[in-house]
């Protein structure tokens, strides 16, 4: 995918060969970063090298509010704004930042006139529209029209000198950073089924009829920093660009920039940009340190070695981060009682070491021999009894029925070797 970085991503209507009055559609996957505090510019068709005011407003412009509300305006090619401005509003539509969103603009012409359909994540959005009688706000010719109604008697013909693009700054509007993936232009009014096909990802080897251009940004750019399209118009370049001020009011000169790559939409397959996920464990206390945290392969289980230097309650936070974003999970309190929950009674030697892990008692014998182990609960009842022939350094394990305090008596042929009080926590 390509990152906007407050620039524009698009192509030229002239290169496309798109004719005025011909139905067409624009579609793709988009991810917006944090919305700015004022309306920002998104989808536009304009000729910045033309005359004022058309070079400032263009044939079509599309603003999004800081709350995610979207509206779109079309304007005639004449300097007086003939035919009058056509305004679309989408009262039930809200875009969200930091979320991949599939958007399709369908511009349809017929003998009945012109209309716009907007699809968000494959769902056609309800709209209302109105039209000024002329370029100014003196009168309204049509008002409170609904989604499927055409604006009659008007062509709103796109011009061969126009550019079609996303992002970048616009007069009275902010620019927004974001990512564009699978940018498509269709030479037809897409149906709902075709929008969903576009949303699922298009096979470059089996493209649907009517798709003129697809830029999936899976290849390196050409020497002039443009990308060749896939589709029925393979020579049409797509690119990242900006406008530099030109001579005359509102005029600007288009300049193609080096593309800024980003990881593409996770709902589409791709190979150009590797996704690497980093796992970071964060101690909640200065008493805790993470010695090691790693995962050898993507998608595999990993390990983390954590050291608790002092007893007490500890919480660990795991953060997973890659170029798609990050997520954090806080693991519940780990209550560290002691290094080993053992107290010795009646013996000062180190012939036997004992500790518990959950409900299992482990005994380590320093000397080889034949041993008997009796385990009594706090009520003095025999909970377990084992006889073992042990090798020096060998571990014996005995399952304990429940948590609690136990007395462990270890004896050999010469009598009691050691008595240990074990707290099984």
N, C-alpha and C positions, 0 to 999 in steps of 0.2 A: 504494500500500500504506500501511498504518498502522504506526507504530512503537509498541511496547509501552511503553518507557521506565518499566519496573517498574510499569506500571498494568495494567488489565484491558481486554480487547476482547471484546465479546460481545453477548448479547441476552437477553430475558426469555422463559421458557417460556410464561407466560401470554399474551404478545403473539403468540407463535408459534401458539398453539392446539394445542400438542402434548399428546396425551392419555397418561396413565399406562398402561403396558402396550402402547403402540404402538411398533413398531420405528422406529428413526431412525438417521441417520448424520451425523457431523460431519467435514468435510474442508477442506483448504486448503493453501496453500504457506506455509512458515515458514522464517525464517532466524534462528538464534540467534547472539548475540554470544558472547564468551568465557563459558564456563560458570563459575558461582561455585564457591567451595571447599566448599560444602555442597549437599545436595539442594535442588533448586529446583522450584517449582510450575509446572505448565504447563496442563493441561486440567482444568476443574472444573465441577461442577453443584451449586449449593448455594443456600440461602436464608439470607443473613446477617441478615435481620430476624427470623428465627424463634427458637425456644427452644434452649437449650443441651442436649445437645452437638451437635445436628444443625446449628446455625448455624456451628459451628466446623469440623466435618469435612465436612458436606454429604452429598449423595447419591452423589457420585463425586469422587475426587481422583486426581491423576496426578503422580507425582514423577519427576524425572530426576536421576541421580547425577552428581557431577563427572566421572565416567568415561564418561557418556553412556548408562548402563543405565537402562531405563525399566520402571516398574511402575504398576499401576492398581488402585484399590480402590473397591468399591461397598458401600453400606451402606443398611440399611432406614431407613424414615422415622421409626420410633418412637424415643423417647428412650432406650430400652434396647437399641437396635440390632437390632430384629427385622424381617426375618430377619438372620441373622448376616453378618458382614463377608465379602465375596467378594474374594479377592486374585488378581490376574493378574500373572505375571512373564514376561518375554520374554528368555530366557537368551542367544539368538543375535542380539539386536538391540542396536545401538550407534548413538546419534545423534552427529553431529559438529557442532561450532560452526563458524560462518563459512561455512556451506554451505547453499544453498537446498534444502529437503527438503519433499516432499509427504507429508502425514500424513492418514490417514482412520481415524476411530473408528467402528466399526459395532456398534450395540447392537441385538441381535435378540431378539425374544420369540416364543415358539411354545407349543403345548400341552406341549412337552417341558421348558419352562423358559426360562432366560435365558442368553445368552452374548455375549461380546465378541470381535470380530475387529479386529486392528490391521494397517493397511497402511502400509508405508514405501516411498515412490517406486514405488507400484503393485504391490508384492510383499507378500502376506500373511505375517505374521510368526508363527513358531511360539511357542506359549505353553504354560505350565502354570498351573493354578489350584487353590486350595484354599479351603474355606469353614469359618468357625467355626460351631459349633452355635448360639451366641448372640452377643451383641455383644462379650463378653469373650473372653479367650484361654484359657478353661478347657478347651475341647475342640474338636477338629476333626471336622466331620461328613464332609466330602469332602476328599480330598487326592490330589496327583499326577494330576490330570485334565489332559487335553490339549486342543489348540486347538479342535477341532470339537465337543467334548462340551458339552452344555447343563448348567447348574446346575438340577437338577430341582426342581419344586414351588415355585419362588420367582418372584416377579414383579419385584421391585426397581423398582417403578413410580415414574417421575419425577413431580414435583409441579408444579402450575401456578404455585406461588409461587417456584419455583427460578429462578436465572439460569444460563445456559450461557456460559462465558467461558474465555479463555486468559490465562495470565500472572498477574502480581501476586504479592504475598507470601501465604503460607499458614502456618497454625500449624505450627511446627517446621520450616518450609521457607523458603528464600530466594526472592527474585524474580529474574527474569532479563530482560535487555533483548533485544529482537529485533524482527522485522518480520513482519506478518501480511498475506497477500495472497489474494484470491479465497476468502474465508471463506464456506463453504457449509453448509446444513442440508438434509438429505433426509428426507422422511417415509417412509422404507423402509430396509431393510437393503441397502446397496449391494452389487452383485455386483462381481467382479474387473474385468469389462469396464467397468462404470460408474465404478469408481475410476480406471481408466486414462483414461477420457473426461474425468473431473474433472481429472486431472493435466495433460492436454493443453490445457486451457482451454476454457471453455464459451462458446458463441455466445449473447449476450443475446437475439438474435432467433430462436433455435432451441434452446430449452432442453429437456433431456430430461424425460420423465415422472417424477414422484416428487421433483423438486427443488423444495423449498418456498421457500428463500431463497438468494440469492447477493449478497454485498457485494463488489464488485470495487474499490471506492474510487476509481473513475475520475471521480467527480463531486464538486462542492463539497458540503460538509455542509449540512443544513438549518439554519434559524435557531436550533434548540435543540441544535446540534452533533451531531445524529444523521444517519445515512445511510439512505436508503430502499433496500429490497432489490429485487432483480430475481428474478422467479420467480412461483410461484402465489400467494404471499403478499406482494404488493408494498408493503404498508403497514407491514410489520414493520421497526422501526428497529434498526440496529446501531450501536454506539458504543464509545468509549473512556471508561472510568470508573474510579473508585476507591471505597473504602468509608471512611466517617467513623464514628468510634466512636459508638454509640448507648447507650440506657439498657438495662441488663440484661446479664448475663454473656454475652460473645461476640457480642452484637448490634451491628450496624453499619448505617449508612444509605448507600445507593448515591447517588453524585453523578456526573453526566455531565460530562466534561472536554472542552476544546478538543482536536481530533484533531491528532496529530503525523504529518505526511506523510513518506513515505520513497519512494525509487525501488523499484518493484515487482519481482516475480520476472522475471528475464531470459528465462525460458522461456515467458512469456506476452506477448501484445501489449497495448499500452496507450499512451495519449497524454497522461495527466494530468500526468506528472512528467518533464520533459526530462532527458536524460542527457548531461552535458557532460564530456568527457575532457580532462584537462590533461596535457601532456607536459613533463617537467622533466629536463634533462640536468645531471648532477652531475659536476664535475671531481674527479678523484682526487688532484689535486696543486694547490698554490697557484700553480704555474707556468702553469696552464691556465685559460682563461676562455671562457665561452660567450657569444658576442655576440648570438645570436638562435636561438630554437627555436620553430617554429610549424607548425601545420597549418590550412589555411584552412577545410576542411570535415570533418565527422565521417566517418571511414572513409577519408579521402584520405591520400595520402602527404604527409609534411612535410619540412621542411628544418631543419638546424642548422648554424650557422657557428661553428666552434671555432678559437680561436687558441692556439697553443703558443708561448710566449715563449722557451723554452729547449729545447735538444735533450734527448733522454732518452726513457724509456719512460712512456707515459701510458695510463690506462684510463678509459673513459667509462662512466657508469651512466645508463641511461634509466629513468625511473619514469613509468608511466601510471596515473593515478588518476581515479576518478569515484565517484559515490555507491554503486556496487555494490562497490567495493573498490579495490585497487591491485595492481600487478604491477611487478616490477623485473627488468631484464636488464642484465647487465654485458657490455660489448663488449670484445673482446680487446685486448691491448696494442698501442698505436700507437707505433711506434718512430720518433721524429723525429731524423734524422741532422743535417741542416743546413738552413738556409733554401734553399740551392741547392747541389747536390753538384758544384761546378765549381772547378777550379783553372786559372789562366791560365799559359801558358808562352810566353816569347819575344815578348810584346807587352804594352805598357802602355796602349794606347789602348782606347777603348770603342766601336770601330766595330761590333763584333758581341757580342751577349750570347747565352749558351747555357744551357739547362737540360734536364733529362730528367723525364718523367712516365711511370712504368713503363718500357716498352721503346720509348719514342718520344723522339727528340732534337728539341728545338725551337731554332731559331736566329733571332734578331732582328737585322736589319741597320739600322744607323743611317743609311746613305747608299744612295741608289739606285745600281744598276749591274748588270753581268753578272758573276755569281760562279760558281765551281766549288767544290764541297764534297767532300772525300775523307775517309772515316772509316776508321781503321785500328784493329785490335784490339791487344791487348797483345803478340801475337806478331809484329806488324808486317804482318799480312795485311790487304789491302784488304777491308773489310766492306761498304762502300757508297760510291757515288759519284753525285753529282747536279750538274747545271748549272741555274742559276736566273737569270732576269731579275727583280731585286728592286726594289720601291718602298721608299722610306725608311719604316722602322717596320714593314715587312711581316715576317710569320713564315714560315719554311720548316720543314717537318717531315720527318724521316727515321726510318724504323723500324729499330731495332737488333735483331739476332738474339737476343742473350742479355744477361743482366746481366753487368757487368764494367767494366773500365777501357778507355777508347777515346781515341785521339788524333784530333782533328778539325783538318784543314788547310783553310783557306779562302783562295782566291786569286782574283785578277781578271787583267785583261790586263796589269797592271803587275807581277805576281808575287804572292808570298804576302802576304796581308793580316793573317792571324792564325793562330796555332796554339794550340789549346785542349785541355787534358786534361779529359775528362769521366768522372766516376764514375757509371755507370748502376746505381742501387740499387733 
